[in-house]
């Protein structure tokens, strides 16, 4: 909206809470006129796991990348959507379902093929909860997220040891310089291990139920990337 002197009133929220504007492309010194750049060496998928089950970072194979891209798991948090007062688990296909005009499998196959063709490292980064689910645990420290992202982008994770997550099957670093190794193993951060196992079982079930609608549209390698509940550790 404009004020009486015909200037934009950026504090006016009557039309939208999120201010939008347009400006000439040449205002950005390094802008690309084609809107395209080269191929990335890393792809980061962000999720906010309100159950406190996922590790802070995991490396995905091309098939796993397609599975998690189609799943689009994250949590709605207060301030991102009207009426949300506490985190709610949600699955938003391709992390942006309302904006995908074609069948999601087309985008998933394209992503998987490009990752494989160009040797791109794909990472699933969890900025959600650790040490417990929402209401019990704590939000993932931003220092941990930044440290892990910096390590992934700089190649610092190329030579570290990885373990296979027992439920999701993706690769998780065992130790990363400058990061508390304990936070890399979500179950170890929970005081109540049985409660962790129960939340993991619940989350795995949600993934499986959500993916049923895609099973006939993907091949065996992507179906095999689905999580499954492993035997509980002592």
C-alpha positions as CSV (number, residue, x, y, z in Angstrom):
1,X,0.0,0.0,0.0
2,X,1.0,3.6,-0.5
3,X,0.9,6.3,2.2
4,X,-0.5,9.8,1.6
5,X,2.8,10.9,0.0
6,X,2.6,8.0,-2.5
7,X,5.5,6.1,-0.9
8,X,5.4,2.4,-0.1
9,X,4.3,1.6,3.4
10,X,6.4,-1.5,4.2
11,X,4.7,-1.8,7.6
12,X,1.2,-2.3,6.1
13,X,0.1,-5.9,6.4
14,X,-3.4,-5.5,5.0
15,X,-2.7,-7.2,1.7
16,X,0.1,-9.6,2.6
17,X,2.4,-10.3,5.5
18,X,5.3,-10.9,3.1
19,X,6.4,-7.8,1.3
20,X,7.2,-8.3,-2.4
21,X,8.8,-6.0,-4.9
22,X,10.3,-6.1,-8.4
23,X,13.5,-4.5,-9.7
24,X,15.6,-4.5,-12.9
25,X,17.9,-7.5,-13.4
26,X,20.9,-5.3,-13.9
27,X,20.6,-4.2,-10.3
28,X,22.3,-7.5,-9.4
29,X,25.9,-7.4,-10.6
30,X,26.4,-11.2,-11.1
31,X,22.9,-12.0,-12.3
32,X,22.4,-14.5,-15.1
33,X,20.2,-13.2,-17.9
34,X,19.3,-16.8,-18.8
35,X,18.4,-17.6,-15.2
36,X,20.6,-20.7,-15.3
37,X,24.0,-21.6,-13.8
38,X,26.3,-24.5,-14.0
39,X,25.7,-27.8,-12.2
40,X,26.1,-27.8,-8.4
41,X,28.6,-30.1,-6.7
42,X,26.3,-30.4,-3.7
43,X,22.5,-30.4,-3.2
44,X,21.0,-29.7,0.2
45,X,17.5,-30.8,1.2
46,X,16.4,-29.2,4.4
47,X,13.9,-30.8,6.9
48,X,12.8,-30.0,10.4
49,X,12.1,-33.2,12.1
50,X,9.7,-32.5,15.0
51,X,10.0,-36.1,16.2
52,X,13.8,-35.9,17.0
53,X,14.5,-39.0,15.0
54,X,16.6,-37.9,12.0
55,X,20.3,-37.1,12.3
56,X,21.5,-33.6,11.7
57,X,23.0,-34.6,8.3
58,X,22.9,-37.6,6.1
59,X,24.3,-38.4,2.7
60,X,21.8,-39.7,0.1
61,X,22.3,-42.0,-2.9
62,X,20.5,-40.9,-6.1
63,X,17.6,-43.3,-5.3
64,X,17.4,-42.1,-1.7
65,X,17.5,-38.5,-3.0
66,X,14.5,-39.2,-5.2
67,X,12.6,-40.9,-2.3
68,X,13.1,-38.0,0.1
69,X,12.4,-35.4,-2.6
70,X,9.1,-37.1,-3.4
71,X,8.3,-37.5,0.3
72,X,9.1,-33.9,1.2
73,X,9.1,-34.5,5.0
74,X,9.4,-31.6,7.3
75,X,7.4,-29.8,10.0
76,X,5.2,-26.8,10.0
77,X,6.4,-24.4,12.7
78,X,4.9,-21.4,14.3
79,X,5.3,-18.3,12.1
80,X,5.4,-20.1,8.8
81,X,1.7,-20.8,8.4
82,X,-1.4,-19.2,9.8
83,X,-2.9,-21.1,12.8
84,X,0.3,-23.2,13.5
85,X,1.2,-22.7,17.1
86,X,3.5,-25.7,17.6
87,X,5.4,-28.0,15.1
88,X,3.3,-30.4,13.0
89,X,4.9,-33.1,10.9
90,X,3.9,-32.8,7.2
91,X,4.8,-34.2,3.8
92,X,4.9,-31.7,1.0
93,X,5.8,-33.5,-2.2
94,X,9.1,-32.2,-3.7
95,X,9.2,-29.8,-0.8
96,X,6.7,-27.6,-2.7
97,X,3.7,-29.6,-3.8
98,X,1.4,-26.7,-4.7
99,X,3.9,-25.5,-7.3
100,X,4.4,-28.7,-9.3
101,X,2.1,-28.9,-12.3
102,X,3.4,-32.3,-13.6
103,X,3.4,-35.6,-11.8
104,X,6.0,-35.5,-9.0
105,X,7.7,-38.6,-10.3
106,X,8.9,-36.6,-13.4
107,X,10.7,-34.1,-11.1
108,X,12.0,-36.9,-9.0
109,X,13.4,-38.9,-11.9
110,X,15.0,-35.8,-13.3
111,X,16.7,-35.0,-10.0
112,X,17.9,-38.6,-9.5
113,X,19.3,-38.8,-13.1
114,X,21.1,-35.4,-12.8
115,X,22.6,-36.3,-9.5
116,X,24.0,-39.6,-10.8
117,X,25.1,-38.1,-14.2
118,X,27.1,-35.2,-12.6
119,X,28.4,-37.0,-9.5
120,X,26.6,-34.6,-7.2
121,X,26.6,-35.1,-3.4
122,X,23.1,-34.9,-2.0
123,X,22.6,-34.2,1.7
124,X,19.5,-34.3,4.0
125,X,20.0,-31.7,6.7
126,X,17.8,-31.8,9.8
127,X,17.3,-28.5,11.6
128,X,14.6,-29.9,13.8
129,X,14.8,-31.4,17.3
130,X,17.5,-33.4,19.1
131,X,17.4,-35.2,22.4
132,X,13.7,-35.7,22.2
133,X,10.7,-34.8,20.2
134,X,9.2,-31.3,20.3
135,X,8.3,-30.4,23.9
136,X,11.0,-32.7,25.3
137,X,14.1,-32.2,23.3
138,X,15.8,-29.1,22.0
139,X,16.1,-27.4,18.6
140,X,19.2,-28.5,16.7
141,X,21.9,-26.0,17.6
142,X,22.5,-23.7,14.7
143,X,26.3,-24.0,15.3
144,X,26.0,-27.7,14.6
145,X,24.0,-27.1,11.4
146,X,26.5,-24.5,10.2
147,X,29.5,-26.6,11.0
148,X,28.1,-29.7,9.1
149,X,27.0,-27.6,6.1
150,X,30.4,-26.0,5.9
151,X,32.1,-29.4,6.1
152,X,29.8,-30.8,3.4
153,X,30.3,-27.9,1.0
154,X,34.1,-27.7,1.6
155,X,34.6,-31.4,1.0
156,X,35.4,-31.9,4.7
157,X,33.0,-34.9,4.9
158,X,34.7,-36.8,2.0
159,X,37.2,-38.7,4.2
160,X,35.2,-39.2,7.4
161,X,33.8,-42.5,8.5
162,X,30.1,-43.1,7.9
163,X,27.6,-45.5,9.4
164,X,24.3,-46.7,7.9
165,X,21.2,-45.5,9.7
166,X,19.4,-48.6,10.8
167,X,15.9,-47.3,10.0
168,X,16.5,-45.0,7.0
169,X,19.4,-46.6,5.3
170,X,21.3,-43.4,4.5
171,X,24.9,-42.7,5.4
172,X,25.5,-40.6,8.6
173,X,28.9,-39.3,9.6
174,X,30.3,-41.0,12.8
175,X,32.6,-38.1,13.7
176,X,33.2,-34.6,12.2
177,X,35.9,-32.3,13.5
178,X,34.5,-29.5,15.6
179,X,31.1,-31.3,16.1
180,X,30.0,-33.2,19.2
181,X,29.9,-36.8,18.0
182,X,26.9,-37.5,20.2
183,X,24.6,-35.3,18.3
184,X,25.3,-37.3,15.1
185,X,23.5,-40.3,16.6
186,X,20.0,-39.2,17.5
187,X,19.2,-42.2,19.7
188,X,22.1,-41.5,21.9
189,X,20.9,-38.0,22.6
190,X,17.6,-39.4,24.1
191,X,17.5,-40.1,27.8
192,X,14.6,-42.5,27.2
193,X,15.8,-44.9,24.5
194,X,12.4,-46.7,24.4
195,X,10.7,-43.4,23.7
196,X,13.1,-42.8,20.8
197,X,12.3,-46.3,19.4
198,X,8.6,-45.5,19.6
199,X,9.0,-42.2,17.8
200,X,11.2,-43.8,15.2
201,X,8.5,-46.5,14.6
202,X,5.9,-43.8,14.3
203,X,7.9,-41.7,11.8
204,X,8.9,-44.7,9.7
205,X,5.2,-45.6,9.5
206,X,4.3,-42.1,8.4
207,X,6.9,-42.3,5.6
208,X,5.7,-45.6,4.4
209,X,2.0,-44.6,4.4
210,X,2.7,-41.3,2.6
211,X,4.8,-43.0,-0.1
212,X,2.1,-45.5,-1.1
213,X,0.7,-43.1,-3.7
214,X,4.1,-43.0,-5.5
215,X,5.0,-46.7,-5.4
216,X,3.6,-47.5,-8.9
217,X,5.4,-44.5,-10.4
218,X,8.9,-45.4,-9.2
219,X,11.3,-48.3,-9.9
220,X,12.6,-50.9,-7.4
221,X,15.7,-48.9,-6.4
222,X,13.5,-46.0,-5.1
223,X,11.1,-48.3,-3.4
224,X,14.1,-50.0,-1.7
225,X,15.1,-46.6,-0.3
226,X,12.0,-46.5,1.9
227,X,12.7,-46.7,5.7
228,X,11.9,-49.7,7.7
229,X,12.0,-50.3,11.5
230,X,15.1,-52.1,12.5
231,X,15.6,-54.1,15.7
232,X,15.8,-51.9,18.7
233,X,19.3,-51.5,20.1
234,X,20.1,-52.1,23.7
